[in-house]
Amino acid sequence: MSKKKNKAPLRLNRLRVILADKGISQTEFAEMIGVERSQISRICTNRTEPTLKLLYKMAQALKIEVAELLTPISSLQEHFPAPNSKK
C-alpha cells in the first residue's frame, strides 16, 4: 500500500506577494490592467494562469520583469525532479 505524501500546493506565481509588497489591492491592480478583480484573485490563488500577454501586461503595470512574477526554476525541482534522479 503506497502512502501519498502531503505536499504544500505548488505555487507558480508570486503576484500576491508582489502586490502586498507594493501596497496594491487586487481591486486596484485589476483596474490598472483592465481585468476583473475575480481574475486577479484566481491568479493569486493559482486557480488559473495568466496568458503570456496578460503576464507581460501585469509586469509592465508593476514596473518589474516578468521573471519576478514567476517562481524560480530551482524551487520547482522538488515537485518536478529530473527524469534520471531518484527520490
C-alpha distance (Angstrom), angle and dihedral (degrees) to the residues before:
residue distance angle dihedral
M1 . . .
S2 3.80 . .
K3 3.75 121.4 .
K4 3.77 120.2 -141.4
K5 3.77 114.9 -129.1
N6 3.76 113.8 -126.8
K7 3.78 103.0 -133.3
A8 3.75 125.8 177.3
P9 3.80 112.4 -98.7
L10 3.77 114.6 -86.8
R11 3.78 110.7 -105.8
L12 3.78 112.8 -160.0
N13 3.77 100.6 176.2
R14 3.77 136.9 48.5
L15 3.80 99.4 -154.6
R16 3.80 95.5 119.5
V17 3.82 92.0 52.3
I18 3.81 93.6 46.0
L19 3.81 93.0 48.9
A20 3.81 90.1 50.3
D21 3.82 91.8 47.9
K22 3.80 90.7 51.6
G23 3.82 93.9 42.8
I24 3.80 93.1 -121.1
S25 3.80 119.9 143.1
Q26 3.78 121.5 -137.8
T27 3.81 88.7 -114.4
E28 3.81 92.6 52.5
F29 3.78 91.4 46.5
A30 3.79 92.9 48.8
E31 3.80 89.4 53.3
M32 3.82 90.7 48.0
I33 3.79 92.8 57.3
G34 3.79 99.7 31.0
V35 3.80 102.8 -112.9
E36 3.80 135.4 115.8
R37 3.80 117.4 -84.9
S38 3.80 88.6 -125.9
Q39 3.80 89.7 62.3
I40 3.81 90.7 54.2
S41 3.81 89.4 48.2
R42 3.81 91.5 52.1
I43 3.82 90.5 49.5
C44 3.83 92.2 48.0
T45 3.80 91.1 51.7
N46 3.81 93.4 43.8
R47 3.79 93.7 -119.3
T48 3.80 88.2 126.1
E49 3.78 137.4 14.6
P50 3.78 124.3 -130.2
T51 3.78 119.9 -117.5
L52 3.78 115.8 -109.3
K53 3.79 89.0 -106.6
L54 3.81 91.3 53.9
L55 3.80 91.7 43.7
Y56 3.80 90.2 56.9
K57 3.80 91.0 44.8
M58 3.81 90.7 52.2
A59 3.80 92.4 48.9
Q60 3.79 91.4 48.6
A61 3.81 92.4 50.0
L62 3.81 90.9 49.0
K63 3.82 91.8 44.4
I64 3.79 92.3 -125.8
E65 3.79 137.7 114.6
V66 3.81 117.5 -91.0
A67 3.80 89.2 -119.7
E68 3.80 89.8 64.7
L69 3.82 89.3 64.7
L70 3.79 92.3 56.7
T71 3.79 132.9 71.5
P72 3.81 112.5 -106.9
I73 3.79 114.2 -102.6
S74 3.82 91.4 -121.1
S75 3.81 91.4 64.1
L76 3.82 90.5 53.1
Q77 3.81 93.7 57.6
E78 3.81 91.4 84.3
H79 3.81 90.0 59.3
F80 3.80 97.3 36.5
P81 3.81 109.5 31.9
A82 3.78 121.0 -170.0
P83 3.83 112.2 -84.9
N84 3.83 93.4 -111.8
S85 3.80 97.2 44.0
K86 3.80 120.7 104.5
K87 3.78 122.7 -137.1
